[in-house]
Amino acid sequence: MTEHDYDLIVIGSGPGGQKAAIAAAKLGKRVAVVDRQEMLGGVCVNTGTIPSKTLREAVLYLTGMNQRDLYGASYRVKQDITISDLLARTRHVVGREVQVVRAQLLRNHVDLILGTGRFLDSHTVVVEGRNRGERTSLTADFILVATGTRPARPPEVDFDATRVLDSDEILQLEGIPSSLVVVGAGVIGIEYASMFAALGTRVTVVEQRERMLDFCDPEIVESLKFHLRDLAVTFRFGEKVANVEVSDNATVTTLVSGKRIPADAVMYSAGRQGMTDELDLAAAGLEADHRGRLKVDEHYRTSVEHIYAVGDVIGFPALAATSMDQGRLATYHAFGEPAHDLLALQPYGIYTIPEISYCGATEAELTSSAVPYEVGTARYRELARGQIAGDSYGMLKLLVSTTDRKLLGVHVFGTGATDLVHIGQAVMGCGGTVDYLVDAVFNYPTLSEAYKVAALDVTNKIRALDRFTT
């Protein structure tokens, strides 16, 4: 075999690329990571997960949203919140995370090559530096693509980064709009809709489907919709945008149905597009689909056997958490390191205000599969910790098999949902039954007690059912 510069070249330094590179370095391999200087840490750190979730925390803190049950609807930590207040926290966290990524790569002796990478052939990556004509050619036994995605931009929409924006540009607003139209009720659209609604922006959500977040539990989604409507969010389901007119200080969104919606700005959330257009895939014998995504097998290997791809660029589930493990597993497969496949049981978190998280089956899935189950519910308002935290709307649902009492699904809405879900995930992952949650002792007062309350609720229902059948 030809001696190459590296054992592995990773294109992209997001969660998948970073973990793939470090996994290879831990195996004693020569590794290089290629990425643009301004994108160190990938989309996750710079324009996606980290800034949007930090923005959410800033909104929650400055608006005092979580304390209004205790101190009244008018309570705010800061009366006149500016975009600078919000972005100061975001810039701080992003800057720190970039340093963490850089330090981890350097600590593991991974070469960081700054620039835009593209294939010269299936074993060679050319890196174009910032300076004109600055080029570096690198070769490797294996190459892993982890370039992530960017917001998809419909060609008929005139984005101007001021009034008509995508989900990346919304973080660059010069001020908090008094009104906003969000086109698309997917995860990103609803997350930003809830943030701006909490800030006092009049938000209108336009979605051509009849439902939002249809992969989630319908009762949980209804709870979120009720909460958002309470924040003056207007939903237009089954509606499609015909055109957006823009003036110097406003926009008017016209729907196919004839409705016209005036607003300070319009944010499009129309899905994501794989960032593969600059890679010159054809030179490596690869081809992306119409969304710029690469097809891979169960080991994250592309049609070229020594080229792998992980993360958002391969499509669903497109989560930072799963991307990390995909990167690690792809590296292990490339270098023949034994490893377990990703578990099918994975949690999903939606960082709306309030947040949603679930793991396992939904009621609709169990019903369609003819799996008999019972539901146990706990309301935060019934928990001492819920009262202390000022969360009167949160809830936790357990779906339990009535035949073997195993936990089939957990669905959480409210404060700490994305953390709480992992308790149910652990029980399900170990094949545990609801009896474990009944017998377990939880710290008091905590939100985790919701598991005990819900477990007792469902146990009582199953007991009543058993009495009837015997």
C-alpha positions as CSV (number, residue, x, y, z in Angstrom):
1,M,0.0,0.0,0.0
2,T,1.2,3.5,-0.8
3,E,2.5,5.4,2.2
4,H,0.2,8.3,2.9
5,D,0.6,11.4,5.0
6,Y,-2.1,10.3,7.5
7,D,-4.0,7.3,8.5
8,L,-7.2,9.4,8.7
9,I,-8.2,12.8,7.4
10,V,-11.4,14.2,8.8
11,I,-13.2,17.0,6.9
12,G,-15.2,19.0,9.4
13,S,-14.6,19.6,13.1
14,G,-18.2,19.3,14.5
15,P,-19.3,16.7,17.0
16,G,-19.0,13.8,14.5
17,G,-15.7,14.8,13.1
18,Q,-14.1,15.8,16.4
19,K,-15.0,12.5,18.1
20,A,-13.9,10.5,15.0
21,A,-10.5,12.2,15.0
22,I,-9.9,11.7,18.7
23,A,-11.0,8.1,18.6
24,A,-8.4,7.4,15.9
25,A,-5.7,9.3,17.8
26,K,-6.5,7.1,20.9
27,L,-5.8,4.1,18.6
28,G,-2.4,5.6,17.9
29,K,-3.2,6.7,14.3
30,R,-1.9,9.8,12.5
31,V,-4.9,12.1,12.2
32,A,-5.6,15.5,10.6
33,V,-8.8,17.6,10.8
34,V,-9.6,20.0,8.1
35,D,-11.9,22.9,8.7
36,R,-12.2,26.7,8.1
37,Q,-10.9,28.8,11.0
38,E,-14.2,30.5,11.5
39,M,-16.0,27.1,11.7
40,L,-13.8,25.3,14.2
41,G,-16.3,23.2,16.2
42,G,-18.5,22.9,13.2
43,V,-22.1,24.1,12.7
44,C,-23.0,22.7,16.1
45,V,-20.7,25.2,17.9
46,N,-20.9,28.2,15.6
47,T,-24.3,28.5,14.1
48,G,-26.5,25.7,15.3
49,T,-27.0,23.8,18.6
50,I,-24.7,25.8,21.0
51,P,-25.7,29.4,20.0
52,S,-29.4,28.6,19.7
53,K,-29.5,26.8,23.1
54,T,-27.4,29.5,24.7
55,L,-29.8,32.1,23.3
56,R,-32.6,30.1,24.9
57,E,-31.0,30.2,28.3
58,A,-30.4,33.9,28.0
59,V,-34.1,34.5,27.1
60,L,-35.3,32.4,30.0
61,Y,-33.0,34.2,32.5
62,L,-33.5,37.8,31.3
63,T,-37.3,37.5,30.8
64,G,-37.8,35.7,34.2
65,M,-40.1,33.4,32.4
66,N,-39.6,30.5,34.8
67,Q,-40.4,32.7,37.8
68,R,-43.7,34.3,36.7
69,D,-45.9,31.8,38.5
70,L,-44.2,32.9,41.7
71,Y,-43.7,36.7,41.1
72,G,-46.5,37.6,38.7
73,A,-46.9,37.8,34.9
74,S,-45.1,41.1,34.7
75,Y,-41.9,39.9,36.4
76,R,-38.7,40.4,34.4
77,V,-35.0,40.3,35.4
78,K,-34.3,43.1,32.9
79,Q,-37.0,45.4,31.7
80,D,-35.6,46.5,28.4
81,I,-33.8,43.4,26.9
82,T,-31.7,44.2,23.8
83,I,-30.2,41.9,21.2
84,S,-26.8,42.7,22.7
85,D,-27.9,41.3,26.1
86,L,-28.8,38.1,24.4
87,L,-25.8,37.7,22.1
88,A,-23.2,38.6,24.7
89,R,-23.9,35.3,26.5
90,T,-24.0,33.4,23.1
91,R,-20.6,34.8,22.0
92,H,-19.0,34.0,25.3
93,V,-20.2,30.4,25.3
94,V,-19.3,29.9,21.6
95,G,-15.8,31.3,22.2
96,R,-15.3,29.0,25.1
97,E,-16.5,25.9,23.2
98,V,-14.2,26.7,20.2
99,Q,-11.3,26.7,22.7
100,V,-12.4,23.4,24.2
101,V,-12.5,21.8,20.7
102,R,-9.1,23.2,19.8
103,A,-7.6,22.1,23.1
104,Q,-9.0,18.5,22.8
105,L,-7.6,18.1,19.3
106,L,-4.2,19.4,20.2
107,R,-4.1,17.4,23.4
108,N,-4.6,14.2,21.4
109,H,-1.9,15.3,18.8
110,V,-4.4,15.7,16.0
111,D,-3.1,18.1,13.3
112,L,-5.5,20.9,12.7
113,I,-5.4,22.1,9.1
114,L,-7.3,25.4,8.6
115,G,-8.9,26.0,5.3
116,T,-11.6,24.7,2.9
117,G,-11.0,21.0,1.9
118,R,-12.0,19.3,-1.3
119,F,-11.2,16.0,-2.9
120,L,-8.4,15.7,-5.5
121,D,-8.9,12.0,-5.7
122,S,-10.3,9.3,-3.3
123,H,-7.2,9.4,-1.1
124,T,-6.2,13.1,-1.5
125,V,-7.7,16.2,0.1
126,V,-6.6,19.7,-1.1
127,V,-6.9,22.5,1.5
128,E,-7.4,26.0,0.2
129,G,-6.1,28.5,2.8
130,R,-7.4,32.0,3.5
131,N,-4.6,33.6,1.5
132,R,-5.0,33.6,-2.3
133,G,-3.1,30.7,-3.9
134,E,-2.4,29.0,-0.5
135,R,-2.9,25.3,-1.0
136,T,-1.9,22.1,0.8
137,S,-2.4,18.6,-0.5
138,L,-2.9,15.8,2.1
139,T,-3.2,12.1,1.6
140,A,-4.7,9.4,3.9
141,D,-5.6,5.8,4.0
142,F,-9.1,6.7,5.2
143,I,-11.1,9.9,4.8
144,L,-14.2,10.8,6.9
145,V,-16.6,13.5,5.8
146,A,-18.4,15.4,8.6
147,T,-19.2,18.7,7.0
148,G,-22.6,19.1,8.5
149,T,-25.5,21.1,7.0
150,R,-26.7,24.7,6.4
151,P,-30.3,26.0,6.3
152,A,-32.0,25.1,3.0
153,R,-33.1,28.2,1.2
154,P,-36.0,27.9,-1.3
155,P,-34.9,29.5,-4.6
156,E,-38.2,31.5,-4.9
157,V,-37.4,33.4,-1.6
158,D,-35.4,36.6,-1.7
159,F,-33.3,36.3,1.5
160,D,-31.7,39.7,2.5
161,A,-30.2,38.9,6.0
162,T,-32.2,41.8,7.4
163,R,-35.9,41.3,6.9
164,V,-36.1,37.8,5.3
165,L,-33.7,35.4,7.1
166,D,-32.8,31.8,7.5
167,S,-32.3,30.1,10.9
168,D,-28.6,31.0,10.9
169,E,-29.1,34.7,10.1
170,I,-31.7,35.0,12.9
171,L,-28.8,35.1,15.3
172,Q,-27.5,38.2,13.5
173,L,-30.5,40.4,14.0
174,E,-29.8,44.0,14.9
175,G,-32.7,44.2,17.3
176,I,-35.6,42.2,18.8
177,P,-38.5,42.4,16.3
178,S,-41.9,43.4,17.7
179,S,-43.5,40.9,15.2
180,L,-42.1,37.8,13.4
181,V,-43.4,35.3,10.9
182,V,-41.8,31.9,11.2
183,V,-42.3,29.7,8.0
184,G,-42.0,26.1,9.0
185,A,-43.1,24.4,12.2
186,G,-40.3,21.9,12.4
187,V,-38.0,21.6,15.4
188,I,-35.8,24.7,14.6
189,G,-38.8,26.8,13.6
190,I,-40.8,26.1,16.8
191,E,-37.7,26.5,19.0
192,Y,-37.1,30.0,17.7
193,A,-40.8,30.8,17.7
194,S,-41.0,30.0,21.4
195,M,-37.9,32.1,22.2
196,F,-39.1,35.2,20.5
197,A,-42.6,34.8,21.9
198,A,-41.0,34.7,25.4
199,L,-39.3,38.0,24.6
200,G,-42.7,39.5,23.8
201,T,-42.5,39.3,20.0
202,R,-45.9,38.7,18.3
203,V,-45.1,35.4,16.4
204,T,-47.1,33.8,13.6
205,V,-46.1,30.3,12.6
206,V,-47.0,29.2,9.1
207,E,-46.9,25.5,8.3
208,Q,-48.3,23.8,5.2
209,R,-48.8,20.5,7.1
210,E,-51.8,20.1,9.4
211,R,-49.7,19.3,12.5
212,M,-46.4,20.2,14.0
213,L,-43.8,17.9,15.5
214,D,-45.9,14.9,14.4
215,F,-43.2,12.5,15.6
216,C,-43.8,13.5,19.2
217,D,-46.6,12.5,21.6
218,P,-49.8,14.4,20.6
219,E,-50.7,15.2,24.2
220,I,-47.2,16.7,24.7
221,V,-47.5,18.7,21.5
222,E,-50.9,20.0,22.5
223,S,-49.5,21.1,25.8
224,L,-46.8,23.0,24.0
225,K,-49.3,24.6,21.6
226,F,-51.5,25.7,24.5
227,H,-48.4,27.3,26.2
228,L,-47.3,29.1,23.0
229,R,-50.8,30.4,22.3
230,D,-50.7,31.7,25.9
231,L,-47.7,33.7,24.8
232,A,-49.7,35.1,21.8
233,V,-48.3,32.8,19.2
234,T,-50.7,32.4,16.2
235,F,-50.6,29.2,14.2
236,R,-51.6,28.9,10.6
237,F,-51.6,25.2,9.7
238,G,-52.4,23.9,6.3
239,E,-51.2,27.2,4.8
240,K,-48.5,27.9,2.2
241,V,-46.6,31.1,1.6
242,A,-47.3,32.7,-1.8
243,N,-44.8,35.5,-1.5
244,V,-43.2,38.0,0.9
245,E,-43.1,41.7,0.2
246,V,-40.3,43.7,1.8
247,S,-40.1,47.4,2.5
248,D,-37.5,49.4,4.4
249,N,-39.1,48.7,7.8
250,A,-41.6,45.8,7.4
251,T,-42.7,42.7,5.6
252,V,-46.0,41.4,4.4
253,T,-46.4,37.7,4.0
254,T,-49.2,36.6,1.6
255,L,-50.5,33.1,1.9
256,V,-52.0,31.0,-0.9
257,S,-55.3,31.3,0.9
258,G,-55.2,35.1,0.5
259,K,-54.3,35.9,4.1
260,R,-51.8,38.7,4.6
261,I,-49.5,38.9,7.6
262,P,-47.6,42.1,8.4
263,A,-44.4,41.6,10.5
264,D,-41.0,43.2,11.1
265,A,-39.2,40.1,9.8
266,V,-39.7,36.7,8.3
267,M,-37.7,33.6,9.3
268,Y,-37.7,30.6,7.0
269,S,-37.1,27.2,8.5
270,A,-37.2,24.9,5.5
271,G,-35.0,22.0,6.5
272,R,-31.3,21.6,6.1
273,Q,-28.9,21.2,3.1
274,G,-25.8,19.0,3.3
275,M,-22.6,21.1,2.9
276,T,-21.0,19.0,0.2
277,D,-21.1,21.3,-2.8
278,E,-17.5,22.5,-2.3
279,L,-16.0,19.0,-1.7
280,D,-15.7,18.1,-5.4
281,L,-17.2,14.7,-4.6
282,A,-17.0,13.4,-8.2
283,A,-13.2,13.5,-7.9
284,A,-13.5,10.9,-5.2
285,G,-16.1,8.8,-7.0
286,L,-19.0,10.1,-4.7
287,E,-22.3,11.6,-5.4
288,A,-24.7,13.4,-3.1
289,D,-28.5,13.5,-3.2
290,H,-30.7,16.5,-4.0
291,R,-30.3,17.7,-0.4
292,G,-26.5,17.4,-0.5
293,R,-26.5,14.3,1.7
294,L,-24.2,11.2,1.4
295,K,-25.6,7.7,1.5
296,V,-23.8,5.3,3.9
297,D,-24.1,1.7,5.0
298,E,-24.5,0.5,8.6
299,H,-20.9,1.2,9.3
300,Y,-21.1,4.8,7.9
301,R,-19.1,3.8,4.9
302,T,-19.9,5.5,1.6
303,S,-19.9,3.8,-1.8
304,V,-16.1,4.3,-1.8
305,E,-15.0,1.8,0.9
306,H,-12.2,3.9,2.5
307,I,-14.4,7.0,2.7
308,Y,-16.8,7.4,5.6
309,A,-19.4,10.0,6.4
310,V,-21.2,10.9,9.7
311,G,-23.4,13.5,11.3
312,D,-26.0,15.7,9.7
313,V,-24.5,15.2,6.2
314,I,-25.9,11.7,6.1
315,G,-29.4,12.7,7.2
316,F,-31.6,11.4,10.0
317,P,-31.5,11.6,12.9
318,A,-29.1,14.6,12.5
319,L,-28.5,15.1,16.2
320,A,-25.2,16.3,17.8
321,A,-25.4,13.4,20.3
322,T,-25.8,10.7,17.7
323,S,-23.2,12.3,15.4
324,M,-20.6,11.9,18.2
325,D,-21.1,8.2,18.4
326,Q,-21.3,7.8,14.6
327,G,-17.9,9.4,14.3
328,R,-16.4,7.1,16.9
329,L,-18.0,4.0,15.4
330,A,-16.9,4.9,11.9
331,T,-13.3,5.2,13.1
332,Y,-13.4,1.9,14.9
333,H,-14.8,0.2,11.8
334,A,-12.1,1.7,9.6
335,F,-9.3,0.5,11.8
336,G,-10.8,-2.9,12.8
337,E,-11.5,-2.0,16.4
338,P,-14.4,-4.0,17.9
339,A,-17.4,-1.9,19.0
340,H,-21.1,-2.2,19.7
341,D,-23.5,-0.6,17.2
342,L,-25.6,2.4,18.2
343,L,-28.5,1.4,20.4
344,A,-31.9,1.8,18.7
345,L,-33.1,3.4,22.0
346,Q,-32.1,7.1,21.6
347,P,-33.5,10.2,23.3
348,Y,-34.8,13.2,21.4
349,G,-34.7,16.7,22.8
350,I,-36.6,19.8,21.5
351,Y,-35.4,23.0,23.2
352,T,-38.6,25.0,23.0
353,I,-39.9,27.0,25.9
354,P,-40.9,24.8,27.7
355,E,-38.7,22.0,26.4
356,I,-39.8,18.5,25.2
357,S,-37.9,15.3,25.3
358,Y,-38.9,11.6,24.8
359,C,-37.4,8.2,24.4
360,G,-38.9,4.9,23.3
361,A,-42.3,4.4,21.7
362,T,-45.2,6.8,21.3
363,E,-48.8,5.9,22.0
364,A,-49.5,6.0,18.2
365,E,-46.7,3.5,17.5
366,L,-47.9,1.1,20.2
367,T,-51.5,1.3,19.0
368,S,-50.6,0.7,15.4
369,S,-48.4,-2.3,16.5
370,A,-51.2,-3.7,18.6
371,V,-49.1,-3.6,21.8
372,P,-51.2,-3.4,24.9
373,Y,-50.1,-0.6,27.3
374,E,-51.2,1.7,30.0
375,V,-50.3,5.3,30.7
376,G,-49.0,6.8,34.0
377,T,-48.9,10.6,34.3
378,A,-47.2,13.0,36.8
379,R,-47.8,16.7,36.8
380,Y,-45.1,19.1,38.0
381,R,-47.7,21.1,39.9
382,E,-48.1,18.0,42.2
383,L,-44.4,17.9,43.0
384,A,-42.9,20.1,45.7
385,R,-39.9,20.8,43.4
386,G,-42.4,21.9,40.7
387,Q,-43.8,24.4,43.1
388,I,-40.4,25.6,44.2
389,A,-39.3,26.0,40.5
390,G,-42.5,27.8,39.5
391,D,-43.4,25.2,36.9
392,S,-47.1,24.5,37.0
393,Y,-47.5,23.1,33.5
394,G,-44.8,20.4,33.2
395,M,-45.7,16.8,32.9
396,L,-44.2,13.3,32.6
397,K,-45.8,10.3,30.9
398,L,-44.8,6.7,31.2
399,L,-46.0,4.1,28.7
400,V,-46.0,0.6,30.3
401,S,-46.7,-2.8,28.9
402,T,-49.7,-4.4,30.6
403,T,-48.3,-7.9,29.8
404,D,-44.8,-7.8,31.3
405,R,-44.8,-4.3,33.0
406,K,-41.8,-3.2,31.0
407,L,-41.3,0.5,30.3
408,L,-42.0,1.2,26.6
409,G,-41.7,4.9,26.4
410,V,-41.2,8.1,28.4
411,H,-42.4,11.6,27.4
412,V,-41.5,14.7,29.3
413,F,-42.7,18.3,28.9
414,G,-41.4,21.2,31.0
415,T,-38.4,22.2,33.0
416,G,-35.4,19.9,32.7
417,A,-37.2,17.6,30.3
418,T,-34.0,16.8,28.3
419,D,-32.2,15.8,31.4
420,L,-35.0,13.9,33.1
421,V,-35.6,11.7,30.0
422,H,-32.3,9.8,30.6
423,I,-33.7,8.1,33.7
424,G,-36.4,6.4,31.6
425,Q,-33.8,5.7,28.9
426,A,-31.6,3.9,31.4
427,V,-34.5,1.8,32.7
428,M,-35.6,0.8,29.2
429,G,-32.1,0.1,28.1
430,C,-31.7,-2.4,30.9
431,G,-35.0,-4.0,30.1
432,G,-36.4,-2.7,33.4
433,T,-40.0,-2.7,34.5
434,V,-42.2,-0.1,36.1
435,D,-41.7,-1.8,39.4
436,Y,-38.1,-0.6,39.6
437,L,-39.4,3.0,39.5
438,V,-42.1,2.2,42.1
439,D,-39.5,0.7,44.5
440,A,-36.7,3.2,43.8
441,V,-36.1,6.1,46.3
442,F,-35.7,9.5,44.6
443,N,-34.2,12.6,46.3
444,Y,-36.9,14.9,47.7
445,P,-37.7,17.5,46.5
446,T,-36.7,16.9,42.9
447,L,-38.4,16.8,39.5
448,S,-37.2,13.2,39.2
449,E,-39.9,12.2,41.7
450,A,-42.2,12.5,38.7
451,Y,-41.1,9.0,37.7
452,K,-42.3,7.6,41.0
453,V,-45.6,9.4,40.8
454,A,-46.2,8.3,37.2
455,A,-45.1,4.7,38.1
456,L,-47.5,4.5,41.0
457,D,-50.3,6.0,38.7
458,V,-49.8,3.3,36.0
459,T,-49.4,0.5,38.6
460,N,-52.7,1.4,40.1
461,K,-54.4,1.3,36.7
462,I,-52.8,-2.1,35.8
463,R,-53.9,-3.4,39.3
464,A,-57.5,-2.3,38.6
465,L,-57.4,-4.0,35.2
466,D,-56.0,-7.2,36.8
467,R,-58.8,-7.2,39.3
468,F,-61.4,-6.9,36.6
469,T,-60.0,-9.8,34.5
470,T,-59.6,-12.2,37.5
